[in-house]
Structure formats: structure tokens, C-alpha cells
Amino acid sequence: MESLQNPTEEQQGILSKHSPWPNNQDSTNNCKLGAGGFVLVHAGAGYHSESKAKEYKHVCKRACQQAVDQLKAGALAVEAVAAALVELENSPFTNAGMGSNLNLSGEIECDASIMEGKSLHYGAVGAISGIKNPVLVAKRLLSEAQKGKLSAGRIPPCFLVGRGAHDWAISHDVPPCPSEKMATKFSLSAYKRNKRKMELAEKMDTGQNQTKRRRQSSGNKDISSLSAVQENGCLDTVGAVVIDLQGNVAAAVSSGGLAMKHPGRVGQAAHYGCGCWAENARNMNPYSTAVSTSGCGEHLIRTMLARECATAMQSEDSHQALLEAMQNMFIGSPFLANEDRVLGGVIVLRCCRCAESQPSPNVQGPLVEFLWSHTTESMCVGYMSAQDSKAKTHISRLPPGTIPGQSLAIEGGVCRLMSTVD
């Protein structure tokens, strides 16, 4: 896929990177009929250190493989996207499920959601504890809702939080996991370190020179680093988008939330239209689209970025559409006008409605376009078609000298969903 032209200064330092592939042919896979499908995953938009780059890439590869295995077995997109998320949640290196950030009380509370493009059903959980794979609860909520009304004509829930979500999960055969087993050495040490910084900051905000010391604290390296941790290191919500052979799309997202968040806080990963979006082509929409987001939940909630990006992708030029959406609906959003840095990232895929029809003999099938964009320092992604032998991974980074939250990167590629070639 060709990259966009370099932007003007008036576009707040937006960066449009070249595609990571030498040319379009290298990113195009001619999949045999009956073996189609594609998955794109992310391990978050935030900061990915070089020392852990291999671990982040490895978990993205495993997540892609899990989704592709499902697609090859004939599963629909929603099953494949859930399989990818389970793998991402099980990694101790991601801020989702196992190893999630601890809240102010030293507990793990997770958010997750999933959406199916064919039925447009959605399921989500927020601030749920004691469940290793929150996405499985979200998926079960979605599937239960598809069965229709409950007894006495009651409408089934699509979004549950807290203790109620946990109890519902247990009653629907989702296995529990003790909270202490979900914490890792890394998440526990990060919690203790951040707690000490908060206590120091609170002490400096008291006393006779409260105002003066508060101003000084903004330049204190130890205290300001807590904000840096939240802005860079702990925004790594995970997600995936999938398209199956029938042209159905699905999207999912899962997160442990911001470091040191208030108990009961629910981030974008659970909110409708904010964490993920999936919609098959229909009516006036020529493209099937799927989106998964990452970043500062409050920023993503106030802009409903997932749905905004999905809507923008109905334009003819996908690269330009995503660039404008990230610029106008996110960095330049009036809902975030008072924010110094707007932190987030998205992965997007789209496919034209012809994916639902049989291609003509000797004619290649429909083209799947996949893109990612972020305003954070980095974003780790992985992608794979059902015909690939292994997944490809990439850590996209803003160039040195650019300011996270005020500039963005955008990259992408293309893949043939299927082909009649023998």
C-alpha cells in the first residue's frame, strides 16, 4: 500500500510512515478458495521497550496463530477473534487478563468487549475481578443475547460490571481465577513503586508551602514519572480484528486499565463504540470494517474513536480516511481541547462487500486492507492470513523528536482474502 505524502506543518506534526513492506506484492497473499481469512492484532499503543520487543512480538505471533487455526477449522470471525484475545490476555507482558495493572487498592479489575459484524451484537464486561480471560465473558454475553429474550420477556444484558459480572460469568461456566494468581512479579513491583511515588507526592502537597511545593512537584522527576508511566508504559490494551472466508468481520479488545486507577473505573475497552467496532457491509456501506483501539481510555471514550474510524473507512481512500479521522476526531477533537497530549491507537481492517459473493473463475478475490495508527510512542502489531505459514510482527514508533499525543504514525498493507487459483 502506498504511503501518504508528507503532511504540512499545520497538521500538528502528523507523521505518515511508509508501509513496512517493499511493495504491494510482498503483502498480498493469494489464498485458495476455502482457506481464506485474515487477522490483525495489537499488543497496545503505549511504550514498548527494546528489551521486551521480542516478547511483545512473540505474543502477537501466537495470537495470530490461534485465530488462524480457528479460521482454518471453519470457525466464524467472532470465534477467531476471541481465540486471539485469550492468547493476548494470558501473556504476562500485556496489560490484560494475567499481569494487568493493579488499581489503587492493589486489586486487578479488567475490561473487555467483543462485537460481531454480521449480527451487530456486542458483549462487554467492566471492572471485573477474579476472571482470567474477561473476553470470554464478553463473548458469552454476546452469544446469550443472540438467543433472544429471557423468561418473562426480559432483555438479556450486553454489558455487566463488577461483582455482578463475575457472578454471571461463574453461572455461565466461565472458570474463576483467584486475583492473587493474576498478578505477576512485574505488576506487583510496578504497583509498589507507583504507590511510593503517590505517597511522596501527597506529602509534598501538604504543609505550609502547599501551593509552592505542588508547583515544584511538576518538575520532580520521581513524581512526574508516575504520570509518564500512565501515559507511556501502561496503556497497552490488547485487541484484534478478524475477517473470515464469508466476509464476516469481528473485533475485540481487553485491558487491565490505567496504573493506579480508582477502583470501579471502567475504561474504553468495555464501552460501546469506544473499544472496538465491527460491521459487515450492508445498505449504503460498501465495506465491511473492524476496529480495535488502545490508549488512554478517557480520551477514547470521549471521542468514541472505534466507531468514528469505522465510519471513516467507508471512504474510497482508506489511508487518507484514517489519517483524517485520527487528526480531526482524536488529536483535534473539541471534546479533548483541554488535553495537552491525546494518547491512543487503532488497528483497522476493511473489505468490500464482494467478499460475500463468489468470484469469477481465474479472478482474484476481494482485497482486505489493514492499517494501524497511533499517537503514542509505539504500537506493537501482528498480522497473518489463513494461507501464511507464520505471522508477521512490527513495532511502529514515532520518530525521535516528535511529541507523543501531538503527532501520529500510520502504516498498513493489503491481503487477498481468497483466490480461485489452484
N, C-alpha and C positions, 0 to 999 in steps of 0.2 A: 504494500500500500504506500503510495507516495506521501511524503510528509508535507505539512503546510509550509507556506512561505514564512520567513521570519516576521514577527509582529512589529508593530510600531511602538514607540515609547509610550504613547497614550494608553496602551493596553496593559499598563502596570507590570511590565516585565514578564509577560507571559512567554513561556518557552515551548516551542513545538519541536520535539526531537524527531530525528529520523527513525524509521522503522528499524528494529534490531536485525532484520534480515537483509541480505544484499539485494534481492529483487523479489518481485511478486511470486515467481515460480517456486522459490525456496520455501515460501509459506503457504503454498497451495497444495492440498492433499487430495488426490483423486481416489475417493473411497468407493469400493464396489457396492453395488446395489444390495441392500440387505445388511450392510455392515456400517451404516452411517451413524453420525452423532459427533458432538464436539463439546468439550468442557473447558472453561476458563476459571481459574481460582485465584484468590489473593490471600496473602498472609498479613494483610493490613497496610494501611497508609500511616506512616509514622517515622521511626528511625530504625534502620536495620544495620547493625554494626558489621563491619567486615569480618570480625572474629566469629560471628554466628551466621554468616551468609550461607555456608554450606548446609547448616541445619534448617534454615528457612527454605532454601531451595529443595532440600530433600523432602520436607513435609509436603510441599506443594506438588512434587512429583508423585508422592504416594497418594495424595488426594485425587489427583487427575486419574491415576491408575484405577482407583476404587470406582470412580464414576464411569470410566470407560468399560470396566468389567461388567458393570450393571447394564450399560447400553448394549454390549455385545450379547448379553444374555436375554435381550429383548425387553428390558425394563424401560419404562417411560422416563421422561426428563425429571419428574419430581423425585423418583426413586434414586436416580443417579446423583442429583444434586445433594440429597440428604446423605448419601454414602460419602461424598467428598467432604461434607461438613463434619461428619463423625470423625474422619481421619484428622482433620484440622483441629477439632476440639480435643482429641486425645494427645496431641503434641504438647509437651511441657514448655515449648518455646513460643507458643502463641497465647494471646490474651483471650482465651475462650475455653470453656469447659475446664479441663485439667490445667492447673497452673495459672488460673485467672488472677487478675489484680484483687487484692483484699480491700474491703471498704474501711471506713473509719473505726468500725467495731472489730476489725480483724476477721471478718467473715467474707466468704465468696458468694456473690449474688450475680447470676448470669441472665442475659437477654438473648433471645433468638427469634427468628421468624423465617417463614418459607412461603413462597407464592407459586401457584401453578398457572401457566399462561392459557391453558385450554379452558378450564372451568372458571378461572379468575378467583378461585378460593385462596384464602390466606389463613395461616395459623401463627400464633406468636405467644411467647411467654416472657415475662419481665420480672426481674429481681427474684429469680427462683434459686433456691439453695438445695443442696443435697441430691442433685441430679448430674451425673457425669456428662451426659450428652443432651443439653437443652433442645437442640434442633429436633431430636426425636419426639419430644413432647409437642413442639410446634407442628411437626408433620402429622402426629396423631390427631391433634386438634383439627387440622385441615381435612384429614380423611374422615373423621367422625362427622364433620359438618356436611360433607358430601353425601352422607347417608340420609339426610333430611331431618325433619323436626323430631324432638324428643317426645316422651309421653306427655299427654295433656296439651299437645301443641306447642311445647316450649321450644324456643330457638336455641340451638346448640351454640356454645361460646366459640369465639375465634381468637380471643386474647385473654389470657389469665396471668395473674401476678402473685408473687409472694407465696404464702403458705397454701392458699387455695390452688395455685398452680402445681405445687408439689404434691398435694393430696390427690388432685385429679390425675396426675401422672402415675402415681402408685396404683390408683384404682383402675388404670388402663394399661397395666402390665409394663410400664416403663421402670426398669430397676433403679432403686435408690443407690446413692453413694455417700458415705459419711463425709461431711465437709472437710474434716481434717485430712482425709486421703486425697482431696482435690488440690490441696496446697502443695507447692513444691519448695525446695530449698531456696530457689531463686525468688519466688513470690513472697515467701516469708521474710527473707533478708531485705527485700525491697520495702516491704511494709514497715519493718523495724527502722530502717534508715529514714524513710519518709516521715514516720511518726516522730522521730527525734528532731527532724527539721521543723515540723509543725510546732512542736513544743517550744523550740528555740524562738521561732517567730512570734508565738503568743507571749513569751516572756518579754520580748523586745517591744511589744505593743502595750505593755503596762508600765506604770511608774510615772514619775513627774514629767518626763520628756516624751510622753506617748507620741505626739504628733511628729516630733523631730526624729525619734527612733523609727517610726513607721517609714518615714521618707528614706532614712539611711538603709533600712532593710531592703528596699528595692534594688540597692546596689550591692547587697551582701551576697556573695557567691553561694554560700551554703543554703540560704533561704530561697533565693531566686531559682536555684536548681530544682526545687520541688515543682515549680511551675514548668520548668524545662522538661522534667520527667513526664508531666501530664501532656505537654504539647508534642513531645517527640517520641519518647520511648514506650508509652503505654496506650497508644491509640490503635494498636494493631488488632482491631476487629477482623475476623476472618469471614470469607464469603466465597460463593461460587455461582456461576451461571452455566446452564446446560441447554443444548438443543438436541432432540432425539431424531431418529430417522423420519418420523412422521411430521416433523416440523414443529412439534410441541416444545415450548420453552419453559424453564423453571429457574427460580433464583432463591438463594438462601443466604443468611447472614447470622453470625453468632459472636457474642462478645462478653467479656468479663467486666467491661465498663472502665471508666477512668480510675486511676490510682487514687486511693483515699476518698472515694466518693461517699456521699451521705447514704446511710442505709435506706433502702427503699427506692433509690434513684433508678429510673428506667431510661436507658439510652435509645439511640436511633435504631439499634438492632431489633427492637421489638415494635417500633412504631410503624403503622401503615403508611406506605408511600415514602418512607424515610430510609429504612434499612435495605429493602430490596423491592424489586418490581418485576413482574413477568406478564406478558400479554401476547397471545397469538395474533397474527394478522387477521383482521376482520373489518367488515364495513369499509370505512374510508381509510383505514390504516393499511398500507401495502406491506409493512414489515412486521414480523414477529420480533419482539425486543425483550431483553432480560438485563437487569441491572443489579449490582450489589455494591454497597457503599462501605466506607471506613473513615475514621477520623474522630473529631470532636462531636459527640452525639448531639449536644445542644445546638451546634451550628447546622448539623444535618437535619435535625428536627424542624428548626425554624425555617428552613428553605425547602423541605420535602424533596431533597435532591434526587432520590432514586426515581420518583415519578417524573420529575422535571426532565431528567436526562432521557428517560424512556420516551417521553413526548417529543423531545427534540430530535430523537433518532428517526422520526418519520420523514425528516428532510432528505433530499437526494444525496447531499454530500455529508456523509457520516462524520468525517474528521472535523469539518467546519462546524457542524451542528454541535458536537460535543465541546469543542473549543468555546463556542459562544455560550453554551449552557453553563459551563464552569465559570466563565468570566462574568456573565450577566446575572445568572441565577444564584451564584455562590459567592465568588470573591466580591462582586459588585452589588450583591443583593441589598436592597434597602432594609431588610429585616436584620442585617448584620452590620449596619452602618457604623455602629459604635465599637466594633471589634477591631483590635489592632492587627490580629492575624486570624485568617479564616482557614481552618485546617480540615482537610478532607481528601478523599479519593474515591474513585469509582472504577468498576470494571463493567464493560458493556458488550453485549453481542446482539447482532440483528441478522435476520434472514428474510428474504422476500417471500410472499405468500405462495410462490410457485413451488415451495418445498412440499406443499400438500398435494401436489399433482405429480403424475408420472411423467418423467422427462422423455423426450423423443429419442428414438434409437440413435446411438453414436453421438449424442449431445450431452455434454457435461451437465451435472445437476446444479442446483442453486448455490450461490456463493454466500458463505457465512462471513460476516465482518466482525472482528473483535477488537476492542480498544480498551485502554486504561488511561486514566488521568489523575493527577494528584497535586495538591498544593503543599504537602508535607515534604520533609527532606528526602524520603524514599518511599517506595512501594514495591513489594515482592509479589510477583505473579507467576503462574504456571499454566500451561495450556496443552491440549492433546486431542487429536481426533481418534475415532474408533479404529482407524486404519494405521495409526502410528505405532511403532514398536515401543517408544518411550516418550515421556512428556518433555517439553522444553520449559525452562525457567529463566526468569530475568528479574534483576533488581533495578528498577528505574530510579534514578536520583536527579534531584535538581543540581545544576552545576554550581561550583564554588562561586560565592559572591552574591547569589540570589537569595532573597529573603523568603523563608517558608511562610505560607499564609498570605503572601502578596504576589506570588508568581506561581506558574503551574507548568507541568510537563504533560505531554500527550503522545502516546505511541499506539501502534496497533498492527494488525495483519489480516490476512484472509485465508479461508479454507473452503474447499468444496465439500459439501455435506455428503454427496454420493455421486456415483457415476455409473453409466451403463457399460463402461469399458470392462471387458472380461479380464 
